[in-house]
Amino acid sequence: MGKLSILKLMLKDLPNTRELMAASREYRGLTVYKLAEALGPEAKKPWHEWGDKEFAHFVYSLLVDFKVAEWNPDGSITLYKMEPPRITNPKVAEWKTIMDRVFPRLIDALEGNRKYFLDRELLLSYAKFLDNIGYNWWRELAIRVIVPEQDRQNPNLTFVDIGSGIGLSTLAILKLTNASIIAVDPYDDNLEMLRHYVAMSGYKDRVKTFKGYAENFRLDQPVDGAFLINILHWSDVPSEVIKNATRNVKQGGRVYIFQGVLEDKTLRLSFLIPYLLGAPRIGIRRRELYQWIKDAGLQVEHSESIAGELIRARAP
């Protein structure tokens, strides 16, 4: 199943697809506008003079890529005059309240001062917002694309959802498979919310929770498969996350990786807010992702570049 098949899945749910695509466009437009507004006169400063040069170049490049600015020879940018975007989706309108709290951090981040940035309340609000505009819908499509049907139908399998957060990714796996799920996350409040979430959705009997960090948790028994759904940029050492996922999977089991990459310009904006919310890395590059997979001893069975990298790999 590839791009043609995922297009067919989207066409089957055309009204929802149209609504979500429209909401995503409004979200992108509002985010770019607020980013330009937050940078303001500081755009006159060359990117290489900021404390966090990598992030500064990323921000400037985003604004140029979205055609709201142009590069100057000295490494600064000139912002074009912008009108506030028209927002018709109430879910996107709610996003403005989150951005009003996040974007005041931009200048500190550019200066290299992000020590205080990790904010659990804002992280939860951000996660809920993403699902309101269709992120879990995308997860479900990704699972259909990359997980073999026989594995989705098999009730005797057990999967681990690594970095499960409040359970949004876990719910997608539960809905699209018959497997039992072990949800792993380092935060008690996340796991508590996850337990309530899956119970309300009718999946309580198929889920267990396990407190641990993605880099070093160890299950009592290896499982049939592990999911890493857009969590690698939240780790200080992403290569260890992939290696540890492999250690917790049975010999011949599978590791499923869904990860946005910086080379995909349509996804680059999605790395901005996590970085301002405290993610250790701006994003992940495709080449390093596949190198980490190789270093973990995994054999890629199938991959798709659809809204990021969707990868199914076999454990040694």
Phi, psi and omega in degrees: 000129183225212185298321179297318181292320180291328175296320178296319178298321180292321181292333178294335181239054190300315180301316179294320179301314180297317181297316182291322178294321178295318178297321180295321178296317179295321178299314180296316181298317180292320181295316179297318179299314182292327177295313179298320179297319181290326179286313174049229183298339181293349177297342179287347181275126178303144185301326185282357177264355176281158179294319177258086186296321181298315180292321180299315179295322178299312181297311181299317180297322177302312183295323177291316181299325179273009172061037174245007179202166174224150180288146169252156183303332183274001180095001172271179176228155172253121180277137175280157175292130183236143172265144177304134181291151177276123182249122180250340182272121182297332179292322178288325177301323177296331181298330181300324180294328176289315181296327179296340177263334185273314189290339171299347178277351190302311185295319176300318180297318178296327178285348180094017181249095180235022187297329186261009196284333186294118187226106187296319181298314179294323178299316179295318178298319180295315180299317180294320179298315181303319180288331177294334178253021166106011183295319179291329174301317177295319178303317182296319175298318181297319179297318178298323184288318195254340181263123181304143184302321181296330177283326178291329183273345188279114181281354183268000180269155174233129177246153172247131176258106187270128185072049189289340182061224183274004172107008182292316177291322179300317180297321178298317179294319179298318183291328187259357179225169173255010186283163167276148185235135168252117181264124183247128177204149182278353187249126181300320183292327174298312183293325177295315178297320178301316181299318178294319184297311182287330177294317178297333182271358176088018184245017188306319186288347183256005187234135168237153179245153183215122181275124179177162178271146185301329185285336190214010178292156177221117178287158179295324179224143177294153185247176184281333181199155180232139177250131171238100188250098178051049179242351189294327179284354175267006182246144174291328182228081184301328180299325179288330177298314181292319178297319181288326174301317180296321179295333183266006179250144178300157174302127182084359177286183186236148172244125181252122183240122172245113187213124171292148180232154184292335180292339179275103186297333179290342183255350187300325180297332182291345178273344186296305184295316176305321179294321177287342177267358174118003177301138183293335185236147176295320181182186183240140175261146185302315183299316181290327177300311181290332175292319177297321178297315178297316181296333179281356180084010181278148177249116180292122177268323184201143176212152177222141173257083182229107184052049185111189180261124175250117191230133170245121183232144182266133178281147180291000000 
